[in-house]
């Protein structure tokens, strides 16, 4: 196993100089998945090398690996062996609130979701990170429906963090500033503030924009750092670090969960 990890650790070390010399306060990436070749051993090595704490997220929802209350305890018991990491429920789809009990949700250190899966007004299930499963009849109407869905999620779903924030489908992503108008940004920001929900600064998709972050900061919204990695090939939280600098974010601007295993709550 040490031979397997050696090239990964060396690669991380070469980029970690950027991370460590520019971090004005400790950084925690609360959106890490055990995917590809990133198992727990590799996550521990990567976290130490980059000096970034992790929150390990588990996909929970309809047709996902974890899809019932009965599966939660085994995940939490496994995480008790790794007290250096936070544990997160990634709530998938809009059905998750009917699948899992509050008791099960509360066994995780925090809960997050996004609006990347929703059913539109015509009853079509959209998964907007997949082009073939995204239904766009009219781009402006689609955008309004997406924003309203985000607001509805924040108002009705028991989450701590909204992730993959301001994500757009591939057909629209190259015109981000056109679709994310100040009015639409403010609808999401106001909903986050009203419901005490933190907004993720996502390294993988490089969202939300600097303009969005500055407006959210002014409104008093808290942030988190997240990557949503697809495999082991990610590093350093570069986008979040850039936004921390450009938007003059401080440690007080960030939400930090409680590690319930270390805090004696589990």
Buried (B, 14 or more C-beta within 10 A) or exposed (E): EEEEBEEBBEBBEEEBEBBEEBBEEEBBBBBBBBEEEBBBEBBBBBBBBBEBBBBBBBBBBEEBEBBEBEBBEEBBEEBEEBEEBBBBBBBBBBBBBEBBEEEBBBBBBBBBBBBBBBEBEEEEEBBBBEEEEBEBEEBEEBBBBBBBBBBBBBEEBBBBBBBBBBBBBEEBEEEBEEBBEEEBBBBBBBBBBEBEBBBBBBBBBBBBBEEBBBBBBEEEBBBBBBBBBEEBEBBBBBBBBBBBEEBEBEEEBBBBBEBBBEEEEB
